[in-house]
């Protein structure tokens, strides 16, 4: 009776090892694991660092918005990030959006807080034409959409390696040319996007020193918030539910003890 069980156990173990090996090979082929960072918003009690997210929005606005859309966000959502209504109106005062007038004719009008973030290109074909045939991805839920989430985005932003810093083996293995952008954490390593960030790429409004690491960390904080702006409410609700269930379990146990006390 034990032999079939042992045989099945060996087969299952072999399959598991094969799957693990396959996954390891896939990771190796795709690139290095992105570095793991401690993010303020992770964990059951994590919250967004509003100051970091506001700096991240500044990075997005001054650098990323030229190519990447944020189509699921409205300008008024920025008030949830800590900006005032007047600050939001000031940000959009020079932005015009396409709309229809009362006769149904297309017109351009000043942006309103209720409008979605304006896309940098009129359509995906235009975006691809302006970026070597590949349209830049929308960043609305990019942190939720990528494996390793914030670590992956941070890794991509900080993982560029200049051609003169590559080893001959890397150049040969990945067929890297001088005009290619080599990134340690991008699958295949060659990425169409040139390094978007560098030291002092922006001047932060709060005076924080704008290093590459700071800019990348802050924009990830902002994009994590944009991907799930109601995360903090969800976690608070979850904690309340757990506390309620614990209290209910204690009450039910007390009732059970009382009801069955005279049965023995």
Protein Blocks (a to p, Z undefined) as FASTA:
>chain_A
ZZmmmmmmmmmmmmmmmmmmmmmmmmmmnopcddddddfkgcjkbccdfklmmmmmmmmm
mmmmmmpccfkbcfklmmmnopafklmmmmmmmpccddddfkopacdddddfkbccddfb
fbfklmmmmngoiacddfklmmmmpghilmmmmmmmmmcccfklpcfklmmmnopafkbc
cdfklghkiafbdcfbdehkbccfklpacdfklmmmmmmmmmmmmmmmmlmmmmmmmmmm
mmmmmmmmmmmmmmmmmmmmmmZZ
